[in-house]
Amino acid sequence: MPRHHHLPYDAIARLAGFSILLAPRTGLLTLTTEGADARLTMATVRQVRNSCAYLSDLTGLASYHRLFGWLVGEDIPLVDTALRYPRLLAAQTVAYLMPGPVSHDAVENSLCFPARYLDRPVVRSHHELEHMLARFPFDIEEPQSKAMPLSERISHLFGSLLASGEALPTADLLARRFSISLATLKRRLEAEGTSPSQLKATARRELAQRLLVDRRLSIAEVGRRTRFSDTGAFRRAFRQWTGQSPSAWRQHSAS
C-alpha cells in the first residue's frame, strides 16, 4: 500500500506491530485498501463464540475506530463493521458501542471506512494524548471530532467524568486539557452562550435526573454521585435547577 508517508497509516502500522507483541491476548491487525474503502481486520484466536467474546471483540473494534478518529480530530464514518459472530447482543447495546451498520457471521472481525481518512494528518498533541490515555477506552461518550463546538465537547467530558465517579476539572485544568489559555476558553464558551460553571451545573443536573428515576437510589446517594458535599447542598442546587425538590421531581417523573 503506497501510504507509508501518511501519519494515520503510520499509527495503524504501529498498532499492528504492537498487537503482534501481545498476541494471542489481542487481535492481530491488518489494513487493506479496496478502491475507495479501507478495511482494518482484527483477527483473533478465540474458539468460543459466546456473548462475552462478542462484546470483547466489538469493544476492541470500537476502541480502534474511536482512537483513529481522535488522532485526526474527525468522526470517521463507517461503511461497515463485520463480526464473525452471530447476533448475540441487543441491537441497542451494539449501536451504543458502534455507530453505523453491523454485519454478522463474517469471516473475521473488521472495520470498513473511506480510505481518504488515511490521508488525514494527525492533529493531536502529546499533551492531549496524555490526557486521553488517562481514561481511554472508557470515555465512550466523549466526542472525537475537533469540529464539534467546544461547549458540546466539554459537556460530553463532564458527563463521562461524573458517570465514572471522577471530580470535574476546574476552569484552569479544563483549559490545559484542551491546550488553550483560560482566557481563550472563557471567550469561546461565552461566544457559544455558556460558561464552565453553567456546563458543570447542567452535567450534574442531567445526571441527577437520570439517577432519580431509579428509586433504589436514595436522595443522599444521588447527591453523592453528582459530587455534592452533602445532601442539603444537593437539595438546594436541584431546587434552583428545576424549581422542585429531588423527592418531588422523582414523584412527578414517575406519574
C-alpha positions as CSV (number, residue, x, y, z in Angstrom):
1,M,0.0,0.0,0.0
2,P,1.6,3.3,-1.1
3,R,0.6,5.2,2.1
4,H,3.5,4.9,4.4
5,H,4.1,8.6,4.5
6,H,0.7,9.4,6.0
7,L,0.6,9.7,9.7
8,P,-2.7,7.8,10.3
9,Y,-1.3,4.9,8.3
10,D,1.8,5.0,10.4
11,A,-0.3,5.0,13.6
12,I,-2.2,1.9,12.4
13,A,1.1,0.2,11.4
14,R,2.5,0.8,14.9
15,L,-0.6,-0.6,16.5
16,A,-0.4,-3.6,14.2
17,G,3.2,-4.2,15.3
18,F,2.2,-3.8,19.0
19,S,-0.7,-6.3,18.5
20,I,1.9,-8.9,17.4
21,L,3.8,-8.5,20.7
22,L,0.6,-9.0,22.7
23,A,-0.7,-12.0,20.6
24,P,-2.7,-14.1,21.3
25,R,-4.2,-11.9,24.0
26,T,-5.1,-9.2,21.5
27,G,-6.3,-9.4,17.9
28,L,-3.8,-9.1,15.1
29,L,-4.4,-6.1,12.9
30,T,-4.2,-5.9,9.1
31,L,-5.0,-2.9,7.0
32,T,-6.0,-3.3,3.3
33,T,-7.5,-0.9,0.8
34,E,-10.1,-1.8,-1.8
35,G,-10.8,1.1,-4.2
36,A,-12.3,4.0,-2.2
37,D,-12.5,1.9,1.0
38,A,-10.1,0.8,3.7
39,R,-10.6,-2.2,5.9
40,L,-9.0,-2.8,9.3
41,T,-9.2,-6.5,10.1
42,M,-8.8,-7.7,13.7
43,A,-8.1,-11.4,13.7
44,T,-8.4,-13.2,17.0
45,V,-7.8,-16.7,18.2
46,R,-11.0,-17.1,20.3
47,Q,-12.5,-20.5,20.0
48,V,-15.7,-19.9,22.0
49,R,-18.1,-17.5,20.3
50,N,-20.4,-16.5,23.1
51,S,-21.8,-13.1,24.1
52,C,-18.7,-12.3,26.3
53,A,-16.4,-12.9,23.4
54,Y,-18.7,-10.9,21.1
55,L,-18.7,-8.0,23.5
56,S,-14.9,-8.1,23.9
57,D,-14.2,-8.1,20.1
58,L,-16.9,-5.4,19.5
59,T,-15.3,-3.2,22.2
60,G,-11.9,-3.7,20.6
61,L,-13.1,-2.6,17.2
62,A,-15.0,0.3,18.7
63,S,-11.9,1.4,20.5
64,Y,-9.7,1.4,17.4
65,H,-12.4,3.3,15.5
66,R,-12.6,6.0,18.2
67,L,-8.8,6.1,18.6
68,F,-8.2,6.8,14.9
69,G,-11.0,9.4,14.8
70,W,-9.4,11.1,17.8
71,L,-6.0,11.2,16.2
72,V,-7.3,13.0,13.1
73,G,-9.9,15.1,15.0
74,E,-12.8,13.8,13.0
75,D,-15.7,11.4,13.4
76,I,-14.8,8.7,10.9
77,P,-17.9,7.3,9.2
78,L,-18.1,3.6,8.9
79,V,-19.1,1.8,5.7
80,D,-19.5,-1.5,7.6
81,T,-18.5,-3.3,10.8
82,A,-18.2,-7.0,10.4
83,L,-18.2,-9.5,13.2
84,R,-17.5,-13.2,13.0
85,Y,-20.3,-13.9,15.5
86,P,-24.0,-14.5,15.1
87,R,-26.2,-11.7,16.6
88,L,-25.6,-12.3,20.3
89,L,-26.3,-8.9,21.8
90,A,-29.3,-6.5,21.7
91,A,-29.2,-4.0,18.8
92,Q,-29.3,-1.1,21.3
93,T,-26.2,-2.3,23.0
94,V,-24.3,-2.8,19.7
95,A,-25.4,0.7,18.5
96,Y,-24.2,2.3,21.7
97,L,-20.7,0.9,21.1
98,M,-20.5,1.0,17.3
99,P,-22.2,3.6,15.1
100,G,-23.3,2.5,11.6
101,P,-24.3,-0.8,10.1
102,V,-23.0,-4.1,11.7
103,S,-23.0,-7.4,9.8
104,H,-22.7,-10.8,11.4
105,D,-21.3,-14.2,10.6
106,A,-18.3,-12.7,8.8
107,V,-15.1,-14.5,8.1
108,E,-13.3,-12.2,10.6
109,N,-13.8,-9.0,12.6
110,S,-13.2,-5.8,10.7
111,L,-14.0,-2.2,10.2
112,C,-14.5,-0.7,6.8
113,F,-14.2,3.1,6.3
114,P,-13.5,5.6,3.5
115,A,-9.8,5.3,2.5
116,R,-9.5,9.0,2.2
117,Y,-9.2,9.2,6.0
118,L,-5.8,7.5,5.8
119,D,-4.6,10.8,4.2
120,R,-5.7,12.9,7.2
121,P,-2.9,14.4,9.3
122,V,-2.7,13.7,13.0
123,V,-3.9,16.8,14.7
124,R,-3.4,15.8,18.4
125,S,-0.6,17.0,20.6
126,H,1.4,14.8,23.0
127,H,-0.2,16.8,25.8
128,E,-3.7,15.8,24.6
129,L,-2.5,12.2,24.2
130,E,-1.5,12.0,27.9
131,H,-5.0,13.2,28.9
132,M,-6.8,10.9,26.5
133,L,-4.9,7.8,27.7
134,A,-5.8,8.5,31.3
135,R,-9.4,7.5,30.5
136,F,-9.4,5.7,27.2
137,P,-11.2,3.5,26.2
138,F,-13.8,4.1,28.9
139,D,-14.7,7.6,27.7
140,I,-17.2,6.2,25.3
141,E,-19.5,9.2,25.2
142,E,-16.7,11.8,24.6
143,P,-16.8,13.1,21.0
144,Q,-13.7,12.6,18.8
145,S,-14.3,15.5,16.4
146,K,-12.5,18.8,16.8
147,A,-15.1,20.4,14.6
148,M,-17.7,20.0,17.4
149,P,-18.4,23.1,19.4
150,L,-16.2,23.4,22.5
151,S,-19.2,23.6,24.8
152,E,-20.5,20.3,23.5
153,R,-17.1,18.6,23.8
154,I,-16.9,19.9,27.4
155,S,-20.5,18.7,28.1
156,H,-19.6,15.2,26.9
157,L,-16.4,15.2,29.1
158,F,-18.3,16.4,32.2
159,G,-21.0,13.7,31.7
160,S,-18.4,11.0,31.3
161,L,-16.4,12.0,34.3
162,L,-19.4,12.2,36.5
163,A,-20.7,8.8,35.4
164,S,-17.3,7.3,36.3
165,G,-17.3,8.9,39.7
166,E,-14.5,11.4,39.0
167,A,-14.3,15.0,40.1
168,L,-14.9,17.7,37.5
169,P,-11.9,19.8,36.5
170,T,-11.6,23.5,37.3
171,A,-11.6,26.0,34.5
172,D,-7.8,26.2,34.6
173,L,-7.5,22.4,34.3
174,L,-10.1,22.4,31.6
175,A,-8.1,25.0,29.5
176,R,-5.0,22.9,29.9
177,R,-6.8,19.8,28.8
178,F,-7.9,21.5,25.6
179,S,-4.5,23.1,25.1
180,I,-5.8,26.6,25.2
181,S,-5.4,29.5,27.6
182,L,-8.0,30.2,30.3
183,A,-9.0,33.5,28.6
184,T,-9.5,31.7,25.3
185,L,-11.6,29.0,27.0
186,K,-13.9,31.6,28.6
187,R,-14.1,33.7,25.4
188,R,-15.0,30.7,23.2
189,L,-17.6,29.5,25.6
190,E,-19.1,33.0,26.0
191,A,-19.4,33.1,22.2
192,E,-21.4,29.9,22.4
193,G,-23.6,31.3,25.1
194,T,-22.3,29.4,28.1
195,S,-19.5,29.2,30.7
196,P,-17.6,26.4,32.5
197,S,-19.9,26.8,35.6
198,Q,-23.0,26.6,33.5
199,L,-21.8,23.4,31.8
200,K,-20.8,21.9,35.1
201,A,-24.3,22.6,36.6
202,T,-26.0,21.2,33.5
203,A,-24.0,18.0,33.6
204,R,-24.8,17.5,37.3
205,R,-28.5,18.2,36.8
206,E,-28.8,15.8,33.9
207,L,-27.0,13.0,35.8
208,A,-29.1,13.7,38.9
209,Q,-32.3,13.4,36.9
210,R,-31.2,10.2,35.3
211,L,-30.3,8.7,38.7
212,L,-33.5,9.9,40.4
213,V,-35.5,7.7,38.0
214,D,-34.0,4.7,39.8
215,R,-36.0,4.5,43.0
216,R,-33.5,2.1,44.5
217,L,-31.1,5.1,45.0
218,S,-31.6,7.3,48.0
219,I,-31.6,11.1,47.6
220,A,-28.3,11.2,49.5
221,E,-26.7,8.6,47.1
222,V,-27.8,10.7,44.1
223,G,-26.3,13.8,45.7
224,R,-23.0,11.9,46.3
225,R,-22.8,10.6,42.8
226,T,-23.3,14.1,41.4
227,R,-20.3,15.3,43.5
228,F,-22.1,17.4,46.2
229,S,-20.5,17.7,49.6
230,D,-23.8,16.9,51.4
231,T,-27.4,16.1,50.8
232,G,-28.5,19.6,51.8
233,A,-26.3,21.2,49.1
234,F,-27.7,18.8,46.6
235,R,-31.3,19.6,47.5
236,R,-30.7,23.3,47.3
237,A,-29.0,23.1,43.9
238,F,-31.6,20.8,42.5
239,R,-34.4,23.2,43.5
240,Q,-32.6,26.0,41.8
241,W,-32.3,23.9,38.6
242,T,-35.8,22.6,38.4
243,G,-38.0,24.6,40.9
244,Q,-38.7,21.3,42.7
245,S,-37.1,19.2,45.4
246,P,-35.5,16.0,44.3
247,S,-38.2,14.0,46.0
248,A,-41.0,16.0,44.3
249,W,-39.3,15.7,40.9
250,R,-38.9,11.9,41.4
251,Q,-42.6,11.5,42.2
252,H,-43.7,13.7,39.3
253,S,-41.4,11.9,36.8
254,A,-43.0,8.6,37.8
255,S,-46.6,9.7,37.3
